Amino acid sequence: MQITKETLIGDILDMDRTTAPYFLEMGMHCLGCPSARGETLEQACAVHGVNADELVAKINAHLSK
């Protein structure tokens, strides 16, 4: 699965839980919260002041290992 800015946080975590540290690093500490899981990666990045394109690239690089 290729991650995009429109991918839901919950879908990313369900696919590979080892991606959680990327969200924790940006200050998203409520990963189990239903509202957090329902946010897109882009929405979460906007709230936490993170560049969404950079995070997408990091997660996709991690998943391709």
PyMOL Python script that loads the backbone (N, CA, C, O; Angstrom):
from pymol import cmd

cmd.read_pdbstr("""\
ATOM      1  N   MET A   1       0.858  -1.194   0.000  1.00  0.00           N
ATOM      2  CA  MET A   1       0.000   0.000   0.000  1.00  0.00           C
ATOM      3  C   MET A   1       0.893   1.242   0.000  1.00  0.00           C
ATOM      4  O   MET A   1       1.816   1.355   0.806  1.00  0.00           O
ATOM      5  N   GLN A   2       0.615   2.143  -0.885  1.00  0.00           N
ATOM      6  CA  GLN A   2       1.333   3.407  -0.965  1.00  0.00           C
ATOM      7  C   GLN A   2       0.585   4.442  -0.111  1.00  0.00           C
ATOM      8  O   GLN A   2      -0.614   4.654  -0.292  1.00  0.00           O
ATOM      9  N   ILE A   3       1.290   5.069   0.800  1.00  0.00           N
ATOM     10  CA  ILE A   3       0.705   6.081   1.677  1.00  0.00           C
ATOM     11  C   ILE A   3       0.658   7.410   0.930  1.00  0.00           C
ATOM     12  O   ILE A   3       1.609   7.780   0.241  1.00  0.00           O
ATOM     13  N   THR A   4      -0.459   8.123   1.072  1.00  0.00           N
ATOM     14  CA  THR A   4      -0.602   9.470   0.524  1.00  0.00           C
ATOM     15  C   THR A   4      -1.051  10.392   1.644  1.00  0.00           C
ATOM     16  O   THR A   4      -1.306   9.947   2.764  1.00  0.00           O
ATOM     17  N   LYS A   5      -1.146  11.668   1.338  1.00  0.00           N
ATOM     18  CA  LYS A   5      -1.620  12.627   2.348  1.00  0.00           C
ATOM     19  C   LYS A   5      -3.073  12.368   2.724  1.00  0.00           C
ATOM     20  O   LYS A   5      -3.526  12.793   3.787  1.00  0.00           O
ATOM     21  N   GLU A   6      -3.806  11.671   1.855  1.00  0.00           N
ATOM     22  CA  GLU A   6      -5.221  11.389   2.109  1.00  0.00           C
ATOM     23  C   GLU A   6      -5.446  10.098   2.892  1.00  0.00           C
ATOM     24  O   GLU A   6      -6.578   9.800   3.274  1.00  0.00           O
ATOM     25  N   THR A   7      -4.381   9.326   3.135  1.00  0.00           N
ATOM     26  CA  THR A   7      -4.514   8.070   3.865  1.00  0.00           C
ATOM     27  C   THR A   7      -4.849   8.359   5.323  1.00  0.00           C
ATOM     28  O   THR A   7      -4.265   9.248   5.942  1.00  0.00           O
ATOM     29  N   LEU A   8      -5.791   7.601   5.860  1.00  0.00           N
ATOM     30  CA  LEU A   8      -6.186   7.766   7.263  1.00  0.00           C
ATOM     31  C   LEU A   8      -5.104   7.229   8.196  1.00  0.00           C
ATOM     32  O   LEU A   8      -4.479   6.205   7.919  1.00  0.00           O
ATOM     33  N   ILE A   9      -4.894   7.934   9.302  1.00  0.00           N
ATOM     34  CA  ILE A   9      -3.918   7.524  10.304  1.00  0.00           C
ATOM     35  C   ILE A   9      -4.222   6.099  10.777  1.00  0.00           C
ATOM     36  O   ILE A   9      -3.311   5.281  10.909  1.00  0.00           O
ATOM     37  N   GLY A  10      -5.472   5.807  11.026  1.00  0.00           N
ATOM     38  CA  GLY A  10      -5.867   4.471  11.478  1.00  0.00           C
ATOM     39  C   GLY A  10      -5.502   3.392  10.478  1.00  0.00           C
ATOM     40  O   GLY A  10      -5.074   2.306  10.868  1.00  0.00           O
ATOM     41  N   ASP A  11      -5.665   3.676   9.191  1.00  0.00           N
ATOM     42  CA  ASP A  11      -5.315   2.696   8.159  1.00  0.00           C
ATOM     43  C   ASP A  11      -3.811   2.445   8.126  1.00  0.00           C
ATOM     44  O   ASP A  11      -3.370   1.310   7.941  1.00  0.00           O
ATOM     45  N   ILE A  12      -3.027   3.504   8.304  1.00  0.00           N
ATOM     46  CA  ILE A  12      -1.579   3.357   8.315  1.00  0.00           C
ATOM     47  C   ILE A  12      -1.160   2.488   9.498  1.00  0.00           C
ATOM     48  O   ILE A  12      -0.354   1.571   9.344  1.00  0.00           O
ATOM     49  N   LEU A  13      -1.704   2.776  10.671  1.00  0.00           N
ATOM     50  CA  LEU A  13      -1.352   2.016  11.876  1.00  0.00           C
ATOM     51  C   LEU A  13      -1.832   0.569  11.793  1.00  0.00           C
ATOM     52  O   LEU A  13      -1.140  -0.339  12.253  1.00  0.00           O
ATOM     53  N   ASP A  14      -3.010   0.349  11.209  1.00  0.00           N
ATOM     54  CA  ASP A  14      -3.516  -1.018  11.062  1.00  0.00           C
ATOM     55  C   ASP A  14      -2.632  -1.822  10.110  1.00  0.00           C
ATOM     56  O   ASP A  14      -2.437  -3.022  10.299  1.00  0.00           O
ATOM     57  N   MET A  15      -2.105  -1.163   9.099  1.00  0.00           N
ATOM     58  CA  MET A  15      -1.264  -1.827   8.119  1.00  0.00           C
ATOM     59  C   MET A  15       0.097  -2.180   8.709  1.00  0.00           C
ATOM     60  O   MET A  15       0.632  -3.258   8.451  1.00  0.00           O
ATOM     61  N   ASP A  16       0.655  -1.259   9.509  1.00  0.00           N
ATOM     62  CA  ASP A  16       1.988  -1.481  10.070  1.00  0.00           C
ATOM     63  C   ASP A  16       2.153  -0.642  11.336  1.00  0.00           C
ATOM     64  O   ASP A  16       2.367   0.569  11.273  1.00  0.00           O
ATOM     65  N   ARG A  17       2.049  -1.296  12.460  1.00  0.00           N
ATOM     66  CA  ARG A  17       2.139  -0.599  13.752  1.00  0.00           C
ATOM     67  C   ARG A  17       3.517   0.015  13.994  1.00  0.00           C
ATOM     68  O   ARG A  17       3.652   0.897  14.842  1.00  0.00           O
ATOM     69  N   THR A  18       4.539  -0.434  13.268  1.00  0.00           N
ATOM     70  CA  THR A  18       5.874   0.127  13.483  1.00  0.00           C
ATOM     71  C   THR A  18       5.989   1.553  12.942  1.00  0.00           C
ATOM     72  O   THR A  18       7.041   2.179  13.070  1.00  0.00           O
ATOM     73  N   THR A  19       4.915   2.068  12.338  1.00  0.00           N
ATOM     74  CA  THR A  19       4.900   3.468  11.886  1.00  0.00           C
ATOM     75  C   THR A  19       4.531   4.418  13.025  1.00  0.00           C
ATOM     76  O   THR A  19       4.679   5.631  12.877  1.00  0.00           O
ATOM     77  N   ALA A  20       4.062   3.901  14.141  1.00  0.00           N
ATOM     78  CA  ALA A  20       3.622   4.744  15.264  1.00  0.00           C
ATOM     79  C   ALA A  20       4.665   5.768  15.698  1.00  0.00           C
ATOM     80  O   ALA A  20       4.294   6.909  15.976  1.00  0.00           O
ATOM     81  N   PRO A  21       5.958   5.418  15.770  1.00  0.00           N
ATOM     82  CA  PRO A  21       6.942   6.424  16.205  1.00  0.00           C
ATOM     83  C   PRO A  21       6.965   7.687  15.337  1.00  0.00           C
ATOM     84  O   PRO A  21       7.294   8.763  15.835  1.00  0.00           O
ATOM     85  N   TYR A  22       6.627   7.577  14.073  1.00  0.00           N
ATOM     86  CA  TYR A  22       6.605   8.768  13.214  1.00  0.00           C
ATOM     87  C   TYR A  22       5.535   9.760  13.687  1.00  0.00           C
ATOM     88  O   TYR A  22       5.727  10.975  13.628  1.00  0.00           O
ATOM     89  N   PHE A  23       4.430   9.228  14.148  1.00  0.00           N
ATOM     90  CA  PHE A  23       3.353  10.084  14.647  1.00  0.00           C
ATOM     91  C   PHE A  23       3.680  10.615  16.047  1.00  0.00           C
ATOM     92  O   PHE A  23       3.388  11.767  16.368  1.00  0.00           O
ATOM     93  N   LEU A  24       4.277   9.774  16.858  1.00  0.00           N
ATOM     94  CA  LEU A  24       4.666  10.209  18.197  1.00  0.00           C
ATOM     95  C   LEU A  24       5.721  11.316  18.133  1.00  0.00           C
ATOM     96  O   LEU A  24       5.693  12.252  18.932  1.00  0.00           O
ATOM     97  N   GLU A  25       6.647  11.205  17.182  1.00  0.00           N
ATOM     98  CA  GLU A  25       7.687  12.223  17.023  1.00  0.00           C
ATOM     99  C   GLU A  25       7.109  13.601  16.699  1.00  0.00           C
ATOM    100  O   GLU A  25       7.674  14.626  17.081  1.00  0.00           O
ATOM    101  N   MET A  26       5.981  13.612  15.994  1.00  0.00           N
ATOM    102  CA  MET A  26       5.403  14.905  15.627  1.00  0.00           C
ATOM    103  C   MET A  26       4.449  15.426  16.694  1.00  0.00           C
ATOM    104  O   MET A  26       3.805  16.458  16.505  1.00  0.00           O
ATOM    105  N   GLY A  27       4.356  14.706  17.823  1.00  0.00           N
ATOM    106  CA  GLY A  27       3.541  15.176  18.929  1.00  0.00           C
ATOM    107  C   GLY A  27       2.135  14.623  18.941  1.00  0.00           C
ATOM    108  O   GLY A  27       1.289  15.086  19.706  1.00  0.00           O
ATOM    109  N   MET A  28       1.877  13.637  18.102  1.00  0.00           N
ATOM    110  CA  MET A  28       0.548  13.025  18.038  1.00  0.00           C
ATOM    111  C   MET A  28       0.541  11.829  18.988  1.00  0.00           C
ATOM    112  O   MET A  28       0.797  10.696  18.581  1.00  0.00           O
ATOM    113  N   HIS A  29       0.244  12.104  20.264  1.00  0.00           N
ATOM    114  CA  HIS A  29       0.350  11.077  21.298  1.00  0.00           C
ATOM    115  C   HIS A  29      -0.963  10.353  21.569  1.00  0.00           C
ATOM    116  O   HIS A  29      -1.017   9.480  22.435  1.00  0.00           O
ATOM    117  N   CYS A  30      -1.997  10.694  20.859  1.00  0.00           N
ATOM    118  CA  CYS A  30      -3.307  10.079  21.104  1.00  0.00           C
ATOM    119  C   CYS A  30      -3.678   9.150  19.956  1.00  0.00           C
ATOM    120  O   CYS A  30      -4.786   9.243  19.426  1.00  0.00           O
ATOM    121  N   LEU A  31      -2.787   8.267  19.566  1.00  0.00           N
ATOM    122  CA  LEU A  31      -2.995   7.424  18.397  1.00  0.00           C
ATOM    123  C   LEU A  31      -4.184   6.477  18.523  1.00  0.00           C
ATOM    124  O   LEU A  31      -4.762   6.084  17.510  1.00  0.00           O
ATOM    125  N   GLY A  32      -4.559   6.108  19.730  1.00  0.00           N
ATOM    126  CA  GLY A  32      -5.692   5.218  19.918  1.00  0.00           C
ATOM    127  C   GLY A  32      -7.037   5.928  19.925  1.00  0.00           C
ATOM    128  O   GLY A  32      -8.081   5.277  19.891  1.00  0.00           O
ATOM    129  N   CYS A  33      -7.024   7.231  19.968  1.00  0.00           N
ATOM    130  CA  CYS A  33      -8.243   8.030  20.008  1.00  0.00           C
ATOM    131  C   CYS A  33      -8.994   7.894  18.678  1.00  0.00           C
ATOM    132  O   CYS A  33      -8.381   8.009  17.617  1.00  0.00           O
ATOM    133  N   PRO A  34     -10.297   7.654  18.715  1.00  0.00           N
ATOM    134  CA  PRO A  34     -11.061   7.504  17.468  1.00  0.00           C
ATOM    135  C   PRO A  34     -10.938   8.702  16.523  1.00  0.00           C
ATOM    136  O   PRO A  34     -10.883   8.523  15.307  1.00  0.00           O
ATOM    137  N   SER A  35     -10.893   9.898  17.059  1.00  0.00           N
ATOM    138  CA  SER A  35     -10.800  11.056  16.165  1.00  0.00           C
ATOM    139  C   SER A  35      -9.426  11.127  15.509  1.00  0.00           C
ATOM    140  O   SER A  35      -9.325  11.531  14.350  1.00  0.00           O
ATOM    141  N   ALA A  36      -8.369  10.746  16.217  1.00  0.00           N
ATOM    142  CA  ALA A  36      -7.032  10.749  15.636  1.00  0.00           C
ATOM    143  C   ALA A  36      -6.919   9.689  14.552  1.00  0.00           C
ATOM    144  O   ALA A  36      -6.328   9.934  13.501  1.00  0.00           O
ATOM    145  N   ARG A  37      -7.475   8.529  14.799  1.00  0.00           N
ATOM    146  CA  ARG A  37      -7.415   7.440  13.815  1.00  0.00           C
ATOM    147  C   ARG A  37      -8.198   7.784  12.555  1.00  0.00           C
ATOM    148  O   ARG A  37      -7.907   7.252  11.484  1.00  0.00           O
ATOM    149  N   GLY A  38      -9.174   8.655  12.669  1.00  0.00           N
ATOM    150  CA  GLY A  38     -10.003   9.026  11.526  1.00  0.00           C
ATOM    151  C   GLY A  38      -9.484  10.212  10.733  1.00  0.00           C
ATOM    152  O   GLY A  38     -10.066  10.578   9.711  1.00  0.00           O
ATOM    153  N   GLU A  39      -8.395  10.817  11.191  1.00  0.00           N
ATOM    154  CA  GLU A  39      -7.804  11.945  10.472  1.00  0.00           C
ATOM    155  C   GLU A  39      -6.948  11.444   9.321  1.00  0.00           C
ATOM    156  O   GLU A  39      -6.362  10.364   9.388  1.00  0.00           O
ATOM    157  N   THR A  40      -6.885  12.241   8.268  1.00  0.00           N
ATOM    158  CA  THR A  40      -5.936  11.926   7.210  1.00  0.00           C
ATOM    159  C   THR A  40      -4.548  12.336   7.684  1.00  0.00           C
ATOM    160  O   THR A  40      -4.402  13.108   8.632  1.00  0.00           O
ATOM    161  N   LEU A  41      -3.552  11.816   7.023  1.00  0.00           N
ATOM    162  CA  LEU A  41      -2.181  12.188   7.364  1.00  0.00           C
ATOM    163  C   LEU A  41      -2.002  13.692   7.189  1.00  0.00           C
ATOM    164  O   LEU A  41      -1.332  14.337   7.995  1.00  0.00           O
ATOM    165  N   GLU A  42      -2.589  14.244   6.153  1.00  0.00           N
ATOM    166  CA  GLU A  42      -2.474  15.687   5.900  1.00  0.00           C
ATOM    167  C   GLU A  42      -3.120  16.508   7.012  1.00  0.00           C
ATOM    168  O   GLU A  42      -2.561  17.520   7.434  1.00  0.00           O
ATOM    169  N   GLN A  43      -4.286  16.088   7.488  1.00  0.00           N
ATOM    170  CA  GLN A  43      -4.964  16.803   8.570  1.00  0.00           C
ATOM    171  C   GLN A  43      -4.126  16.770   9.848  1.00  0.00           C
ATOM    172  O   GLN A  43      -3.983  17.785  10.529  1.00  0.00           O
ATOM    173  N   ALA A  44      -3.581  15.613  10.165  1.00  0.00           N
ATOM    174  CA  ALA A  44      -2.763  15.485  11.375  1.00  0.00           C
ATOM    175  C   ALA A  44      -1.520  16.359  11.273  1.00  0.00           C
ATOM    176  O   ALA A  44      -1.126  16.999  12.248  1.00  0.00           O
ATOM    177  N   CYS A  45      -0.911  16.385  10.107  1.00  0.00           N
ATOM    178  CA  CYS A  45       0.285  17.211   9.921  1.00  0.00           C
ATOM    179  C   CYS A  45      -0.042  18.693  10.072  1.00  0.00           C
ATOM    180  O   CYS A  45       0.733  19.445  10.664  1.00  0.00           O
ATOM    181  N   ALA A  46      -1.176  19.110   9.545  1.00  0.00           N
ATOM    182  CA  ALA A  46      -1.572  20.514   9.641  1.00  0.00           C
ATOM    183  C   ALA A  46      -1.753  20.930  11.098  1.00  0.00           C
ATOM    184  O   ALA A  46      -1.330  22.016  11.494  1.00  0.00           O
ATOM    185  N   VAL A  47      -2.379  20.071  11.888  1.00  0.00           N
ATOM    186  CA  VAL A  47      -2.619  20.366  13.298  1.00  0.00           C
ATOM    187  C   VAL A  47      -1.305  20.442  14.082  1.00  0.00           C
ATOM    188  O   VAL A  47      -1.165  21.247  15.002  1.00  0.00           O
ATOM    189  N   HIS A  48      -0.346  19.591  13.702  1.00  0.00           N
ATOM    190  CA  HIS A  48       0.894  19.481  14.464  1.00  0.00           C
ATOM    191  C   HIS A  48       2.069  20.227  13.829  1.00  0.00           C
ATOM    192  O   HIS A  48       3.204  20.108  14.292  1.00  0.00           O
ATOM    193  N   GLY A  49       1.801  20.992  12.774  1.00  0.00           N
ATOM    194  CA  GLY A  49       2.844  21.810  12.165  1.00  0.00           C
ATOM    195  C   GLY A  49       3.957  21.022  11.494  1.00  0.00           C
ATOM    196  O   GLY A  49       5.125  21.407  11.549  1.00  0.00           O
ATOM    197  N   VAL A  50       3.587  19.916  10.860  1.00  0.00           N
ATOM    198  CA  VAL A  50       4.560  19.045  10.205  1.00  0.00           C
ATOM    199  C   VAL A  50       4.318  19.088   8.697  1.00  0.00           C
ATOM    200  O   VAL A  50       3.176  19.172   8.246  1.00  0.00           O
ATOM    201  N   ASN A  51       5.398  19.029   7.925  1.00  0.00           N
ATOM    202  CA  ASN A  51       5.288  19.006   6.473  1.00  0.00           C
ATOM    203  C   ASN A  51       4.758  17.633   6.045  1.00  0.00           C
ATOM    204  O   ASN A  51       5.428  16.618   6.239  1.00  0.00           O
ATOM    205  N   ALA A  52       3.569  17.606   5.472  1.00  0.00           N
ATOM    206  CA  ALA A  52       2.915  16.348   5.111  1.00  0.00           C
ATOM    207  C   ALA A  52       3.694  15.587   4.039  1.00  0.00           C
ATOM    208  O   ALA A  52       3.791  14.362   4.101  1.00  0.00           O
ATOM    209  N   ASP A  53       4.245  16.297   3.065  1.00  0.00           N
ATOM    210  CA  ASP A  53       4.991  15.620   2.001  1.00  0.00           C
ATOM    211  C   ASP A  53       6.223  14.908   2.559  1.00  0.00           C
ATOM    212  O   ASP A  53       6.546  13.797   2.139  1.00  0.00           O
ATOM    213  N   GLU A  54       6.898  15.542   3.491  1.00  0.00           N
ATOM    214  CA  GLU A  54       8.076  14.921   4.107  1.00  0.00           C
ATOM    215  C   GLU A  54       7.693  13.683   4.909  1.00  0.00           C
ATOM    216  O   GLU A  54       8.392  12.670   4.862  1.00  0.00           O
ATOM    217  N   LEU A  55       6.590  13.759   5.644  1.00  0.00           N
ATOM    218  CA  LEU A  55       6.165  12.612   6.444  1.00  0.00           C
ATOM    219  C   LEU A  55       5.718  11.468   5.542  1.00  0.00           C
ATOM    220  O   LEU A  55       6.019  10.309   5.827  1.00  0.00           O
ATOM    221  N   VAL A  56       5.010  11.770   4.468  1.00  0.00           N
ATOM    222  CA  VAL A  56       4.605  10.733   3.513  1.00  0.00           C
ATOM    223  C   VAL A  56       5.848  10.021   2.983  1.00  0.00           C
ATOM    224  O   VAL A  56       5.883   8.792   2.922  1.00  0.00           O
ATOM    225  N   ALA A  57       6.856  10.785   2.605  1.00  0.00           N
ATOM    226  CA  ALA A  57       8.087  10.190   2.074  1.00  0.00           C
ATOM    227  C   ALA A  57       8.770   9.315   3.112  1.00  0.00           C
ATOM    228  O   ALA A  57       9.240   8.226   2.783  1.00  0.00           O
ATOM    229  N   LYS A  58       8.834   9.768   4.359  1.00  0.00           N
ATOM    230  CA  LYS A  58       9.471   8.986   5.428  1.00  0.00           C
ATOM    231  C   LYS A  58       8.739   7.679   5.670  1.00  0.00           C
ATOM    232  O   LYS A  58       9.366   6.626   5.789  1.00  0.00           O
ATOM    233  N   ILE A  59       7.415   7.739   5.744  1.00  0.00           N
ATOM    234  CA  ILE A  59       6.639   6.532   6.016  1.00  0.00           C
ATOM    235  C   ILE A  59       6.737   5.563   4.843  1.00  0.00           C
ATOM    236  O   ILE A  59       6.903   4.362   5.054  1.00  0.00           O
ATOM    237  N   ASN A  60       6.639   6.061   3.618  1.00  0.00           N
ATOM    238  CA  ASN A  60       6.742   5.169   2.466  1.00  0.00           C
ATOM    239  C   ASN A  60       8.129   4.534   2.384  1.00  0.00           C
ATOM    240  O   ASN A  60       8.248   3.370   2.002  1.00  0.00           O
ATOM    241  N   ALA A  61       9.179   5.280   2.735  1.00  0.00           N
ATOM    242  CA  ALA A  61      10.525   4.711   2.758  1.00  0.00           C
ATOM    243  C   ALA A  61      10.609   3.603   3.816  1.00  0.00           C
ATOM    244  O   ALA A  61      11.203   2.551   3.578  1.00  0.00           O
ATOM    245  N   HIS A  62      10.017   3.847   4.966  1.00  0.00           N
ATOM    246  CA  HIS A  62      10.000   2.861   6.047  1.00  0.00           C
ATOM    247  C   HIS A  62       9.261   1.597   5.599  1.00  0.00           C
ATOM    248  O   HIS A  62       9.725   0.485   5.851  1.00  0.00           O
ATOM    249  N   LEU A  63       8.123   1.764   4.943  1.00  0.00           N
ATOM    250  CA  LEU A  63       7.321   0.629   4.533  1.00  0.00           C
ATOM    251  C   LEU A  63       7.964  -0.173   3.398  1.00  0.00           C
ATOM    252  O   LEU A  63       7.671  -1.356   3.227  1.00  0.00           O
ATOM    253  N   SER A  64       8.826   0.463   2.637  1.00  0.00           N
ATOM    254  CA  SER A  64       9.441  -0.248   1.507  1.00  0.00           C
ATOM    255  C   SER A  64      10.676  -1.061   1.922  1.00  0.00           C
ATOM    256  O   SER A  64      11.272  -1.748   1.092  1.00  0.00           O
ATOM    257  N   LYS A  65      11.056  -0.984   3.191  1.00  0.00           N
ATOM    258  CA  LYS A  65      12.232  -1.741   3.660  1.00  0.00           C
ATOM    259  C   LYS A  65      11.950  -3.212   3.726  1.00  0.00           C
ATOM    260  O   LYS A  65      12.826  -3.993   4.098  1.00  0.00           O
TER     261      LYS A  65
END
""", "prot")
cmd.dss("prot")
cmd.show_as("cartoon", "prot")
cmd.util.cbc("prot")
cmd.orient("prot")
